[in-house]
Amino acid sequence: MDFTEDQIRRYARHIILPEVGGTGQARLLGARVLVVGAGGLGSPLILYLAAAGVGTIGVVDDDTVDLTNLQRQVLHDTARVGWPKVESAAAAVASVNPDVTVVPHRLRLDAGNALALIGDYDIVADGSDNFPTRFLVNDACRLAGRTLVSAAVLRFDGQLATFKAGGPCYRCLYNAPPPEDEIPSCAQAGVLGAMAGVMGSLQATEVLKEILGIGDSLAGHLLIIDALSTTIRKLRLPVDPACPLCGRSPSIHDLSEHSRSADGQASHACG
């Protein structure tokens, strides 16, 4: 594509990278990424995708900005408390990069809309804060043939993984959702705001790598970060032969099981 003079200046630090160049930047501008959750993880993720020039960013979130969010959700500000988060996200991105189109999806992701919504994007980045939504997004991405970059954060700890065709899925890590209230939410256990920034930024990095097709994909591995001990571990995550979604004898062929648990799902991110 032909870049304008402003675009050449805006993306200069990308274009001079041999791994990106003009071809890679054009690929970013043509990419479509769906972000599930405009909260603690989605905030840095959306901002860095927008700054990088990802052309279309869909944002799924049915929540509104609350004062308690601002300790970590840097996408929003005090003046936008009470706004729908998808509208606040669109306003923030517009101030960062006019090349980027934000498609707001102010809705609750469920079995009835997940496949169609996810199928409209190239890559999905999940920053939701509950297991029902995480399993729904995982299953829909695998059924729709879409790469999923998934991050999680709680207290001082974070996890990051990429799931794509031919490799393990989220169910290879966690076979099924744990019992309700077994694992506390961010609202119950707390979260270091800067840690959400670390994980969302790493998530953005992996999304950009997948779009550009550069470096080593995180697929087949799990990254675990402990901020208190300043340790980072990268573990191999193999396909579980007994996985009900991607194993040898899969039993999940649609999203029907999520219809039965729809009341427990939400689409907003940590916090």
Secondary structure, DSSP 8 states (H G I E B T S, - for coil): ----HHHHHHTHHHHTSTTTHHHHHHHHHT-EEEEE-SSTTHHHHHHHHHHHT-SEEEEE---B--GGGGGT-TT--GGGTTSBHHHHHHHHHHHH-TT-EEEEE-S---TTTHHHHHTTSSEEEE-BSSHHHHHHHHHHHHHHT-EEEEEEEEBTEEEEEEE-TTS--HHHH-SS---TTSS--HHHH-B-HHHHHHHHHHHHHHHHHHHHT-S---TTEEEEEETTTTEEEEEE----TT-TTTSSS----SSHHHHTTGGG----B--
